[in-house]
Amino acid sequence: MQPDDDSKIEVEDSVISGDIHQSGDVHHNHYTEQSITGIPESIIIDPNTGLPQNVIIIQQPSSASKVVGILVIIWGVLNLGGEAISISDTLAIGGFFLAISGVNVLVSGGYIAGGVMMTNYSKKGVQICLLMVIISAILSVASLALFPEILDSAVDDGDLTEDEAEALEGFSGAMVGIGVATAVICNGICGLIVAIPLMVSNNGLDDSSLIG
């Protein structure tokens, strides 16, 4: 028995109007939508995201750069405060220690500048802070190497007697070794913290660089 023309028209109208019918064939990841021209269009769904393929997902950048940048700024300010408090002692000792103090002030300023740049998602800011960490490590090792001169200065100022200075000199090698190891470890940890934005996916950092 052949279906009449009216039944054919009803079936076609129901399909175009969007009525859902079950059939033996199962089609996955396809939907139909009515276009402006009235012709149904097929939308392919991405199986990985469950969204149409033409949908672009925009993720917010990680806040790691901002957080680490703020911490670096605080660290630089604290270093400047420490140099300001000890300025009188540094001036009294003078010489190489005064030069180290001056470099520490510049390094603290570099931390602050780099931290501000990091809060603005600048890769150059991260590189500046890493450079400051390296300079700080070198200054720490250089200061420990001058430990014998510090003892002599303490004896001249009357802060230590000669017997006390000689007793300390006996342990100077171990003290310098421990101090160097501590400085390297501490600055290494600081370097890892500063480098966190570089290791985080979707860090949002720009393409600026100190190199090239």
Stockholm file with secondary structure:
# STOCKHOLM 1.0

chainA/1-212         MQPDDDSKIEVEDSVISGDIHQSGDVHHNHYTEQSITGIPESIIIDPNTGLPQNVIIIQQPSSASKVVGILVIIWGVLNLGGEAISISDTLAIGGFFLAISGVNVLVSGGYIAGGVMMTNYSKKGVQICLLMVIISAILSVASLALFPEILDSAVDDGDLTEDEAEALEGFSGAMVGIGVATAVICNGICGLIVAIPLMVSNNGLDDSSLIG
#=GR chainA/1-212 SS CCCCHHHHHHHHHHHHHTCCCCCSCCCCSEEEEECTTSCEEEEEBCTTTSSBTTCCCCCCCCSHHHHHHHHHHHHHHHHHHHHHHTHHHHHHHCHHHHHHHHHHHHHHHHHHHHHHHHHTTCHHHHHHHHHHHHHHHHHHHHHHHTHHHHHHHHHHTTSSCHHHHHHHHHTHHHHHHHHHHHHHHHHHHHHHHHTHHHHSTTCCCCSCCSCC
#=GC SS_cons         CCCCHHHHHHHHHHHHHTCCCCCSCCCCSEEEEECTTSCEEEEEBCTTTSSBTTCCCCCCCCSHHHHHHHHHHHHHHHHHHHHHHTHHHHHHHCHHHHHHHHHHHHHHHHHHHHHHHHHTTCHHHHHHHHHHHHHHHHHHHHHHHTHHHHHHHHHHTTSSCHHHHHHHHHTHHHHHHHHHHHHHHHHHHHHHHHTHHHHSTTCCCCSCCSCC
//
